[in-house]
């Protein structure tokens, strides 16, 4: 006697559906957009640096960041606004001069030269 084949209904059995759900849940998380860089506000960075300076921990932070490539990317518009602000304030005249006439090497993280 021949066995009769069961007709396929197009639906997966509950066991098979559960197995598919488990496989989907185990998938790794996708990488975050932006990779290794993030956008960070100038005001936020300023607050952090002021707090570190006020706590007397500037040298310790520099030592901690020594091998991290201590440069940040800032939009030219923001950098120009900072430069113009510094130029207009008499109490920042020394900084304004340094910003305009710095002769630091290009890889110096302490350089404050702002081109343009």
Chimera marker file (.cmm) of the C-alpha trace (Angstrom):
<marker_set name="trace">
<marker id="1" x="0.000" y="0.000" z="0.000" r="1" g="1" b="0" radius="0.5"/>
<marker id="2" x="1.414" y="3.386" z="-0.952" r="1" g="1" b="0" radius="0.5"/>
<marker id="3" x="1.586" y="6.264" z="1.491" r="1" g="1" b="0" radius="0.5"/>
<marker id="4" x="-0.435" y="9.282" z="0.625" r="1" g="1" b="0" radius="0.5"/>
<marker id="5" x="1.525" y="12.541" z="0.571" r="1" g="1" b="0" radius="0.5"/>
<marker id="6" x="0.221" y="15.316" z="2.755" r="1" g="1" b="0" radius="0.5"/>
<marker id="7" x="-0.698" y="18.409" z="0.775" r="1" g="1" b="0" radius="0.5"/>
<marker id="8" x="1.411" y="21.502" z="1.480" r="1" g="1" b="0" radius="0.5"/>
<marker id="9" x="-0.682" y="24.411" z="2.713" r="1" g="1" b="0" radius="0.5"/>
<marker id="10" x="2.026" y="27.049" z="2.264" r="1" g="1" b="0" radius="0.5"/>
<marker id="11" x="2.232" y="27.738" z="5.995" r="1" g="1" b="0" radius="0.5"/>
<marker id="12" x="5.185" y="26.694" z="8.116" r="1" g="1" b="0" radius="0.5"/>
<marker id="13" x="4.527" y="24.504" z="11.106" r="1" g="1" b="0" radius="0.5"/>
<marker id="14" x="4.657" y="26.207" z="14.542" r="1" g="1" b="0" radius="0.5"/>
<marker id="15" x="7.992" y="24.519" z="15.249" r="1" g="1" b="0" radius="0.5"/>
<marker id="16" x="9.481" y="25.761" z="12.008" r="1" g="1" b="0" radius="0.5"/>
<marker id="17" x="8.159" y="29.312" z="12.624" r="1" g="1" b="0" radius="0.5"/>
<marker id="18" x="9.699" y="29.316" z="16.110" r="1" g="1" b="0" radius="0.5"/>
<marker id="19" x="13.041" y="28.223" z="14.660" r="1" g="1" b="0" radius="0.5"/>
<marker id="20" x="12.944" y="31.103" z="12.144" r="1" g="1" b="0" radius="0.5"/>
<marker id="21" x="12.161" y="33.649" z="14.882" r="1" g="1" b="0" radius="0.5"/>
<marker id="22" x="15.048" y="32.347" z="16.977" r="1" g="1" b="0" radius="0.5"/>
<marker id="23" x="17.442" y="32.685" z="14.056" r="1" g="1" b="0" radius="0.5"/>
<marker id="24" x="16.338" y="36.278" z="13.438" r="1" g="1" b="0" radius="0.5"/>
<marker id="25" x="16.785" y="37.218" z="17.103" r="1" g="1" b="0" radius="0.5"/>
<marker id="26" x="20.346" y="35.890" z="17.102" r="1" g="1" b="0" radius="0.5"/>
<marker id="27" x="21.485" y="38.130" z="14.223" r="1" g="1" b="0" radius="0.5"/>
<marker id="28" x="24.297" y="40.546" z="15.174" r="1" g="1" b="0" radius="0.5"/>
<marker id="29" x="23.582" y="44.244" z="15.584" r="1" g="1" b="0" radius="0.5"/>
<marker id="30" x="24.430" y="46.343" z="12.554" r="1" g="1" b="0" radius="0.5"/>
<marker id="31" x="27.289" y="48.823" z="12.841" r="1" g="1" b="0" radius="0.5"/>
<marker id="32" x="26.331" y="52.293" z="14.007" r="1" g="1" b="0" radius="0.5"/>
<marker id="33" x="26.218" y="54.895" z="11.290" r="1" g="1" b="0" radius="0.5"/>
<marker id="34" x="29.229" y="57.183" z="11.195" r="1" g="1" b="0" radius="0.5"/>
<marker id="35" x="31.789" y="54.516" z="12.009" r="1" g="1" b="0" radius="0.5"/>
<marker id="36" x="34.621" y="55.736" z="14.204" r="1" g="1" b="0" radius="0.5"/>
<marker id="37" x="33.648" y="59.421" z="14.350" r="1" g="1" b="0" radius="0.5"/>
<marker id="38" x="30.818" y="61.291" z="16.025" r="1" g="1" b="0" radius="0.5"/>
<marker id="39" x="29.555" y="64.858" z="15.880" r="1" g="1" b="0" radius="0.5"/>
<marker id="40" x="30.172" y="66.663" z="19.147" r="1" g="1" b="0" radius="0.5"/>
<marker id="41" x="29.195" y="70.242" z="19.954" r="1" g="1" b="0" radius="0.5"/>
<marker id="42" x="31.778" y="72.944" z="20.493" r="1" g="1" b="0" radius="0.5"/>
<marker id="43" x="29.880" y="74.114" z="23.582" r="1" g="1" b="0" radius="0.5"/>
<marker id="44" x="29.986" y="70.610" z="25.070" r="1" g="1" b="0" radius="0.5"/>
<marker id="45" x="33.690" y="70.288" z="24.391" r="1" g="1" b="0" radius="0.5"/>
<marker id="46" x="34.224" y="73.737" z="25.899" r="1" g="1" b="0" radius="0.5"/>
<marker id="47" x="32.383" y="72.758" z="29.095" r="1" g="1" b="0" radius="0.5"/>
<marker id="48" x="34.447" y="69.587" z="29.448" r="1" g="1" b="0" radius="0.5"/>
<marker id="49" x="37.743" y="71.376" z="28.869" r="1" g="1" b="0" radius="0.5"/>
<marker id="50" x="36.836" y="74.233" z="31.253" r="1" g="1" b="0" radius="0.5"/>
<marker id="51" x="35.877" y="71.769" z="33.998" r="1" g="1" b="0" radius="0.5"/>
<marker id="52" x="39.123" y="69.799" z="33.531" r="1" g="1" b="0" radius="0.5"/>
<marker id="53" x="41.151" y="73.027" z="33.579" r="1" g="1" b="0" radius="0.5"/>
<marker id="54" x="39.333" y="74.375" z="36.669" r="1" g="1" b="0" radius="0.5"/>
<marker id="55" x="39.979" y="71.095" z="38.474" r="1" g="1" b="0" radius="0.5"/>
<marker id="56" x="43.700" y="71.412" z="37.682" r="1" g="1" b="0" radius="0.5"/>
<marker id="57" x="43.701" y="68.198" z="35.661" r="1" g="1" b="0" radius="0.5"/>
<marker id="58" x="44.854" y="69.535" z="32.275" r="1" g="1" b="0" radius="0.5"/>
<marker id="59" x="48.241" y="67.810" z="32.346" r="1" g="1" b="0" radius="0.5"/>
<marker id="60" x="46.666" y="64.532" z="33.445" r="1" g="1" b="0" radius="0.5"/>
<marker id="61" x="44.122" y="64.715" z="30.589" r="1" g="1" b="0" radius="0.5"/>
<marker id="62" x="46.910" y="65.416" z="28.099" r="1" g="1" b="0" radius="0.5"/>
<marker id="63" x="48.817" y="62.363" z="29.336" r="1" g="1" b="0" radius="0.5"/>
<marker id="64" x="45.648" y="60.260" z="29.123" r="1" g="1" b="0" radius="0.5"/>
<marker id="65" x="44.978" y="61.374" z="25.523" r="1" g="1" b="0" radius="0.5"/>
<marker id="66" x="48.594" y="61.172" z="24.410" r="1" g="1" b="0" radius="0.5"/>
<marker id="67" x="48.135" y="58.416" z="21.823" r="1" g="1" b="0" radius="0.5"/>
<marker id="68" x="44.569" y="59.177" z="20.754" r="1" g="1" b="0" radius="0.5"/>
<marker id="69" x="45.180" y="61.701" z="17.970" r="1" g="1" b="0" radius="0.5"/>
<marker id="70" x="44.026" y="64.787" z="19.844" r="1" g="1" b="0" radius="0.5"/>
<marker id="71" x="42.389" y="66.533" z="16.911" r="1" g="1" b="0" radius="0.5"/>
<marker id="72" x="38.724" y="67.274" z="16.299" r="1" g="1" b="0" radius="0.5"/>
<marker id="73" x="36.987" y="68.317" z="13.108" r="1" g="1" b="0" radius="0.5"/>
<marker id="74" x="35.099" y="71.593" z="13.383" r="1" g="1" b="0" radius="0.5"/>
<marker id="75" x="33.060" y="73.220" z="10.638" r="1" g="1" b="0" radius="0.5"/>
<marker id="76" x="34.787" y="76.176" z="9.025" r="1" g="1" b="0" radius="0.5"/>
<marker id="77" x="31.762" y="78.345" z="9.859" r="1" g="1" b="0" radius="0.5"/>
<marker id="78" x="32.082" y="77.569" z="13.588" r="1" g="1" b="0" radius="0.5"/>
<marker id="79" x="35.832" y="78.066" z="13.568" r="1" g="1" b="0" radius="0.5"/>
<marker id="80" x="35.482" y="81.420" z="11.797" r="1" g="1" b="0" radius="0.5"/>
<marker id="81" x="32.839" y="82.503" z="14.339" r="1" g="1" b="0" radius="0.5"/>
<marker id="82" x="35.205" y="81.604" z="17.202" r="1" g="1" b="0" radius="0.5"/>
<marker id="83" x="38.084" y="83.481" z="15.546" r="1" g="1" b="0" radius="0.5"/>
<marker id="84" x="35.914" y="86.579" z="15.002" r="1" g="1" b="0" radius="0.5"/>
<marker id="85" x="34.684" y="86.473" z="18.605" r="1" g="1" b="0" radius="0.5"/>
<marker id="86" x="38.234" y="86.275" z="19.940" r="1" g="1" b="0" radius="0.5"/>
<marker id="87" x="39.370" y="89.163" z="17.694" r="1" g="1" b="0" radius="0.5"/>
<marker id="88" x="36.605" y="91.452" z="19.033" r="1" g="1" b="0" radius="0.5"/>
<marker id="89" x="37.433" y="90.925" z="22.726" r="1" g="1" b="0" radius="0.5"/>
<marker id="90" x="40.316" y="93.060" z="24.081" r="1" g="1" b="0" radius="0.5"/>
<marker id="91" x="40.790" y="90.686" z="27.014" r="1" g="1" b="0" radius="0.5"/>
<marker id="92" x="41.610" y="87.931" z="24.480" r="1" g="1" b="0" radius="0.5"/>
<marker id="93" x="44.107" y="89.966" z="22.451" r="1" g="1" b="0" radius="0.5"/>
<marker id="94" x="47.002" y="87.576" z="23.219" r="1" g="1" b="0" radius="0.5"/>
<marker id="95" x="44.932" y="84.632" z="22.037" r="1" g="1" b="0" radius="0.5"/>
<marker id="96" x="43.843" y="86.551" z="18.906" r="1" g="1" b="0" radius="0.5"/>
<marker id="97" x="47.491" y="87.185" z="18.046" r="1" g="1" b="0" radius="0.5"/>
<marker id="98" x="48.375" y="83.527" z="18.564" r="1" g="1" b="0" radius="0.5"/>
<marker id="99" x="45.430" y="82.427" z="16.427" r="1" g="1" b="0" radius="0.5"/>
<marker id="100" x="46.609" y="84.644" z="13.571" r="1" g="1" b="0" radius="0.5"/>
<marker id="101" x="50.388" y="84.170" z="13.790" r="1" g="1" b="0" radius="0.5"/>
<marker id="102" x="50.986" y="80.665" z="15.149" r="1" g="1" b="0" radius="0.5"/>
<marker id="103" x="54.092" y="78.876" z="13.851" r="1" g="1" b="0" radius="0.5"/>
<marker id="104" x="53.426" y="75.455" z="15.433" r="1" g="1" b="0" radius="0.5"/>
<marker id="105" x="54.121" y="72.253" z="13.537" r="1" g="1" b="0" radius="0.5"/>
<marker id="106" x="50.940" y="70.929" z="11.867" r="1" g="1" b="0" radius="0.5"/>
<marker id="107" x="50.763" y="67.883" z="14.169" r="1" g="1" b="0" radius="0.5"/>
<marker id="108" x="50.866" y="69.903" z="17.430" r="1" g="1" b="0" radius="0.5"/>
<marker id="109" x="47.604" y="69.252" z="19.342" r="1" g="1" b="0" radius="0.5"/>
<marker id="110" x="48.146" y="72.448" z="21.368" r="1" g="1" b="0" radius="0.5"/>
<marker id="111" x="48.146" y="74.669" z="18.303" r="1" g="1" b="0" radius="0.5"/>
<marker id="112" x="45.353" y="77.255" z="18.124" r="1" g="1" b="0" radius="0.5"/>
<marker id="113" x="46.082" y="78.607" z="14.641" r="1" g="1" b="0" radius="0.5"/>
<marker id="114" x="42.840" y="79.205" z="12.735" r="1" g="1" b="0" radius="0.5"/>
<marker id="115" x="43.414" y="79.665" z="9.001" r="1" g="1" b="0" radius="0.5"/>
<marker id="116" x="41.461" y="82.147" z="6.903" r="1" g="1" b="0" radius="0.5"/>
<link id1="1" id2="2" r="1" g="1" b="0" radius="0.2"/>
<link id1="2" id2="3" r="1" g="1" b="0" radius="0.2"/>
<link id1="3" id2="4" r="1" g="1" b="0" radius="0.2"/>
<link id1="4" id2="5" r="1" g="1" b="0" radius="0.2"/>
<link id1="5" id2="6" r="1" g="1" b="0" radius="0.2"/>
<link id1="6" id2="7" r="1" g="1" b="0" radius="0.2"/>
<link id1="7" id2="8" r="1" g="1" b="0" radius="0.2"/>
<link id1="8" id2="9" r="1" g="1" b="0" radius="0.2"/>
<link id1="9" id2="10" r="1" g="1" b="0" radius="0.2"/>
<link id1="10" id2="11" r="1" g="1" b="0" radius="0.2"/>
<link id1="11" id2="12" r="1" g="1" b="0" radius="0.2"/>
<link id1="12" id2="13" r="1" g="1" b="0" radius="0.2"/>
<link id1="13" id2="14" r="1" g="1" b="0" radius="0.2"/>
<link id1="14" id2="15" r="1" g="1" b="0" radius="0.2"/>
<link id1="15" id2="16" r="1" g="1" b="0" radius="0.2"/>
<link id1="16" id2="17" r="1" g="1" b="0" radius="0.2"/>
<link id1="17" id2="18" r="1" g="1" b="0" radius="0.2"/>
<link id1="18" id2="19" r="1" g="1" b="0" radius="0.2"/>
<link id1="19" id2="20" r="1" g="1" b="0" radius="0.2"/>
<link id1="20" id2="21" r="1" g="1" b="0" radius="0.2"/>
<link id1="21" id2="22" r="1" g="1" b="0" radius="0.2"/>
<link id1="22" id2="23" r="1" g="1" b="0" radius="0.2"/>
<link id1="23" id2="24" r="1" g="1" b="0" radius="0.2"/>
<link id1="24" id2="25" r="1" g="1" b="0" radius="0.2"/>
<link id1="25" id2="26" r="1" g="1" b="0" radius="0.2"/>
<link id1="26" id2="27" r="1" g="1" b="0" radius="0.2"/>
<link id1="27" id2="28" r="1" g="1" b="0" radius="0.2"/>
<link id1="28" id2="29" r="1" g="1" b="0" radius="0.2"/>
<link id1="29" id2="30" r="1" g="1" b="0" radius="0.2"/>
<link id1="30" id2="31" r="1" g="1" b="0" radius="0.2"/>
<link id1="31" id2="32" r="1" g="1" b="0" radius="0.2"/>
<link id1="32" id2="33" r="1" g="1" b="0" radius="0.2"/>
<link id1="33" id2="34" r="1" g="1" b="0" radius="0.2"/>
<link id1="34" id2="35" r="1" g="1" b="0" radius="0.2"/>
<link id1="35" id2="36" r="1" g="1" b="0" radius="0.2"/>
<link id1="36" id2="37" r="1" g="1" b="0" radius="0.2"/>
<link id1="37" id2="38" r="1" g="1" b="0" radius="0.2"/>
<link id1="38" id2="39" r="1" g="1" b="0" radius="0.2"/>
<link id1="39" id2="40" r="1" g="1" b="0" radius="0.2"/>
<link id1="40" id2="41" r="1" g="1" b="0" radius="0.2"/>
<link id1="41" id2="42" r="1" g="1" b="0" radius="0.2"/>
<link id1="42" id2="43" r="1" g="1" b="0" radius="0.2"/>
<link id1="43" id2="44" r="1" g="1" b="0" radius="0.2"/>
<link id1="44" id2="45" r="1" g="1" b="0" radius="0.2"/>
<link id1="45" id2="46" r="1" g="1" b="0" radius="0.2"/>
<link id1="46" id2="47" r="1" g="1" b="0" radius="0.2"/>
<link id1="47" id2="48" r="1" g="1" b="0" radius="0.2"/>
<link id1="48" id2="49" r="1" g="1" b="0" radius="0.2"/>
<link id1="49" id2="50" r="1" g="1" b="0" radius="0.2"/>
<link id1="50" id2="51" r="1" g="1" b="0" radius="0.2"/>
<link id1="51" id2="52" r="1" g="1" b="0" radius="0.2"/>
<link id1="52" id2="53" r="1" g="1" b="0" radius="0.2"/>
<link id1="53" id2="54" r="1" g="1" b="0" radius="0.2"/>
<link id1="54" id2="55" r="1" g="1" b="0" radius="0.2"/>
<link id1="55" id2="56" r="1" g="1" b="0" radius="0.2"/>
<link id1="56" id2="57" r="1" g="1" b="0" radius="0.2"/>
<link id1="57" id2="58" r="1" g="1" b="0" radius="0.2"/>
<link id1="58" id2="59" r="1" g="1" b="0" radius="0.2"/>
<link id1="59" id2="60" r="1" g="1" b="0" radius="0.2"/>
<link id1="60" id2="61" r="1" g="1" b="0" radius="0.2"/>
<link id1="61" id2="62" r="1" g="1" b="0" radius="0.2"/>
<link id1="62" id2="63" r="1" g="1" b="0" radius="0.2"/>
<link id1="63" id2="64" r="1" g="1" b="0" radius="0.2"/>
<link id1="64" id2="65" r="1" g="1" b="0" radius="0.2"/>
<link id1="65" id2="66" r="1" g="1" b="0" radius="0.2"/>
<link id1="66" id2="67" r="1" g="1" b="0" radius="0.2"/>
<link id1="67" id2="68" r="1" g="1" b="0" radius="0.2"/>
<link id1="68" id2="69" r="1" g="1" b="0" radius="0.2"/>
<link id1="69" id2="70" r="1" g="1" b="0" radius="0.2"/>
<link id1="70" id2="71" r="1" g="1" b="0" radius="0.2"/>
<link id1="71" id2="72" r="1" g="1" b="0" radius="0.2"/>
<link id1="72" id2="73" r="1" g="1" b="0" radius="0.2"/>
<link id1="73" id2="74" r="1" g="1" b="0" radius="0.2"/>
<link id1="74" id2="75" r="1" g="1" b="0" radius="0.2"/>
<link id1="75" id2="76" r="1" g="1" b="0" radius="0.2"/>
<link id1="76" id2="77" r="1" g="1" b="0" radius="0.2"/>
<link id1="77" id2="78" r="1" g="1" b="0" radius="0.2"/>
<link id1="78" id2="79" r="1" g="1" b="0" radius="0.2"/>
<link id1="79" id2="80" r="1" g="1" b="0" radius="0.2"/>
<link id1="80" id2="81" r="1" g="1" b="0" radius="0.2"/>
<link id1="81" id2="82" r="1" g="1" b="0" radius="0.2"/>
<link id1="82" id2="83" r="1" g="1" b="0" radius="0.2"/>
<link id1="83" id2="84" r="1" g="1" b="0" radius="0.2"/>
<link id1="84" id2="85" r="1" g="1" b="0" radius="0.2"/>
<link id1="85" id2="86" r="1" g="1" b="0" radius="0.2"/>
<link id1="86" id2="87" r="1" g="1" b="0" radius="0.2"/>
<link id1="87" id2="88" r="1" g="1" b="0" radius="0.2"/>
<link id1="88" id2="89" r="1" g="1" b="0" radius="0.2"/>
<link id1="89" id2="90" r="1" g="1" b="0" radius="0.2"/>
<link id1="90" id2="91" r="1" g="1" b="0" radius="0.2"/>
<link id1="91" id2="92" r="1" g="1" b="0" radius="0.2"/>
<link id1="92" id2="93" r="1" g="1" b="0" radius="0.2"/>
<link id1="93" id2="94" r="1" g="1" b="0" radius="0.2"/>
<link id1="94" id2="95" r="1" g="1" b="0" radius="0.2"/>
<link id1="95" id2="96" r="1" g="1" b="0" radius="0.2"/>
<link id1="96" id2="97" r="1" g="1" b="0" radius="0.2"/>
<link id1="97" id2="98" r="1" g="1" b="0" radius="0.2"/>
<link id1="98" id2="99" r="1" g="1" b="0" radius="0.2"/>
<link id1="99" id2="100" r="1" g="1" b="0" radius="0.2"/>
<link id1="100" id2="101" r="1" g="1" b="0" radius="0.2"/>
<link id1="101" id2="102" r="1" g="1" b="0" radius="0.2"/>
<link id1="102" id2="103" r="1" g="1" b="0" radius="0.2"/>
<link id1="103" id2="104" r="1" g="1" b="0" radius="0.2"/>
<link id1="104" id2="105" r="1" g="1" b="0" radius="0.2"/>
<link id1="105" id2="106" r="1" g="1" b="0" radius="0.2"/>
<link id1="106" id2="107" r="1" g="1" b="0" radius="0.2"/>
<link id1="107" id2="108" r="1" g="1" b="0" radius="0.2"/>
<link id1="108" id2="109" r="1" g="1" b="0" radius="0.2"/>
<link id1="109" id2="110" r="1" g="1" b="0" radius="0.2"/>
<link id1="110" id2="111" r="1" g="1" b="0" radius="0.2"/>
<link id1="111" id2="112" r="1" g="1" b="0" radius="0.2"/>
<link id1="112" id2="113" r="1" g="1" b="0" radius="0.2"/>
<link id1="113" id2="114" r="1" g="1" b="0" radius="0.2"/>
<link id1="114" id2="115" r="1" g="1" b="0" radius="0.2"/>
<link id1="115" id2="116" r="1" g="1" b="0" radius="0.2"/>
</marker_set>
